[in-house]
Amino acid sequence: GREHFTAKQWARPDARKRTCNACCEALTLQRQAADRAAPPKAWSSAKRGSGRPSRGKAPRHQLSGKPPIVVAENIDDYREAIAQHVRAADIALEVGCHQGSTTVLLDNACQRAVGVDKGQLVLSEGRRLHPQLSLHDLDATDLGGLGRLDKECGPFTVIFIDVGGGSVQSVAKLWALIESYTAVLSPRLFVVKSFKLAELLQRCQAGAAT
């Protein structure tokens, strides 16, 4: 029960301390009872920033599907995509052109094709084999250089990418390139050669069919 003090007793520190402790305990019990009676709250990662998923309906992402991406498993499918998807009015860029064997096919199918790769030796051989081609020594991640090339030779409407798609790690690197090129170059279409990405898509399609 409550303790009652006279004015003289209340002046004593130990009396005030006991009363404060009793009040705190009473408030704690009231809060616990209210929490038990209240309905459970859903976690909100947006409010709390905790990264924990909400117990309610998950938000939907804005998936535009643009620009579309054609995924080729091998070099034959990669080159067949030229006839299927490249238009005569396109200006094409091939990233990872090597000696220009695919770039020259692109050049024959559209208004103009430009190839980029890293390595003077392989590009010198490409220029010897295909003197009509525009081949440039640029790394795939050199967005500044690719942006300048887009202004000089583009704008590029189709981008073909062949930069080592045989490993799991290459899929993440390839997606990073596609995201960067979409922001900097804004093509209408990508064609990529990646065995691992093609395998991933095949498994996704098989999963959707089950």
Stockholm file with secondary structure:
# STOCKHOLM 1.0

chainA/1-210         GREHFTAKQWARPDARKRTCNACCEALTLQRQAADRAAPPKAWSSAKRGSGRPSRGKAPRHQLSGKPPIVVAENIDDYREAIAQHVRAADIALEVGCHQGSTTVLLDNACQRAVGVDKGQLVLSEGRRLHPQLSLHDLDATDLGGLGRLDKECGPFTVIFIDVGGGSVQSVAKLWALIESYTAVLSPRLFVVKSFKLAELLQRCQAGAAT
#=GR chainA/1-210 SS CCCCCCHHHHTSHHHHHHHHHHHHHHHHHHHHHHHHHSCCCCCCHHHHCSCCCCSSCCCCCCCCCCSCEEEESSHHHHHHHHHHHCCTTCEEEEESCTTSHHHHHHHHHSSEEEEEESCHHHHHHHHHHCTTSEEEECCTTCHHHHHHHHHHHCCCSEEEECSCCSSHHHHHHHHHHHHHHHHHTCCSEEEEECHHHHHHHHHHHHHHHC
#=GC SS_cons         CCCCCCHHHHTSHHHHHHHHHHHHHHHHHHHHHHHHHSCCCCCCHHHHCSCCCCSSCCCCCCCCCCSCEEEESSHHHHHHHHHHHCCTTCEEEEESCTTSHHHHHHHHHSSEEEEEESCHHHHHHHHHHCTTSEEEECCTTCHHHHHHHHHHHCCCSEEEECSCCSSHHHHHHHHHHHHHHHHHTCCSEEEEECHHHHHHHHHHHHHHHC
//
